[in-house]
Amino acid sequence: MKLSYRWKRFLIRIRHVQARNQGDWVWLRSRPMPVAALNRDLWQWAEPSFNYYVLLALSGVISTFGLLANSSATIIGAMIIAPLMGPITAIAFAMSMGNRRLLKRSSLTIATGVLMTVGIATLITWGVGLERLTPEIQSRVRPTLMDLGVALAAGAAGAFAKAHKRISDALPGVAISVALVPPLSVIGVGIAMPDQQVLTGSTLLFATNLAGIVLSGA
């Protein structure tokens, strides 16, 4: 009886630990959001707003200064506040569902944000000046398959997080921003210098990453 009592106490403790940690893994069993609810949320994310433009502008400023100063930590900081996940995921969702209105709205939001970010980077580079390309800039002038791999994984992570309410979309959003915001800033640098190689390479990197994120998210 004494041995049986100890085993009972041991099993009770295990159950308490499992119950306490259940919340950490409950997202694995969470069901995807209904299509109607997801569609409604993405319409809100695709809507261009004051907060969207402010955060994206600040992200572009921080990213550009980080590139000019060759500071990877500063560039990472810019990725944290960039609000690109919502419109990007909306584009992928619209393509997979054939929703032309959502596709048009989210594409317009992304396009205006892209033009604004490139313009900010161009003005900053003109004002600060750049004598030679920093390694951070050079690494975003020559697209590689690894860059495409990051974009594909980021798009898939963003779509998965957006479809499950219990999963925070903050980290996938940072991954998406890493693939998009620095190339946009480098495009502005290429315009300001001007440097055809920098402009062409960074534009190709941005276009490839954007296509990879959208296709994997769809």
C-alpha angles and dihedrals in degrees: 000000000000092000091047091052091053091050090051091052090048093052091047091054091050091052091050091052092048092050092049094050096041093096092060092062103028091103089070089067096038116119121236117261116266113263093244093053092046091048091052093050093048092052087060092047092049092053111103108236139177091251091052094055094042094051093043091048092051090047090052092050093050093044093050094049089047091053093047091047092043090235114151091185091058091049091051089052090055091055093058095065100037108115098206101119097080099054093039092052089046090056092051092047092047092051094049093047098037092239103158096180093054090045091052094048096046092044090052090050091051093044094053090046091051093051091048094049093048091048092051092049091049093051093046092050091049091050099044099034127217124226098183139002116270120224090251090058094043091053089061097049097069112054116211137186088258090062089052090049091055091050093050093049092046092052093049092048092049094050092047093049093047092051093053118062095202094059118083113233093204098096096043086049090057090050091053091048091050089059096047117026101057093050089051090052090048089052088057090049090052091051093048098048090035105233121158094198093052092046095048096044096047092045090052090048092051094046092048093048093046092050092047093050094048095045095047091045092051 
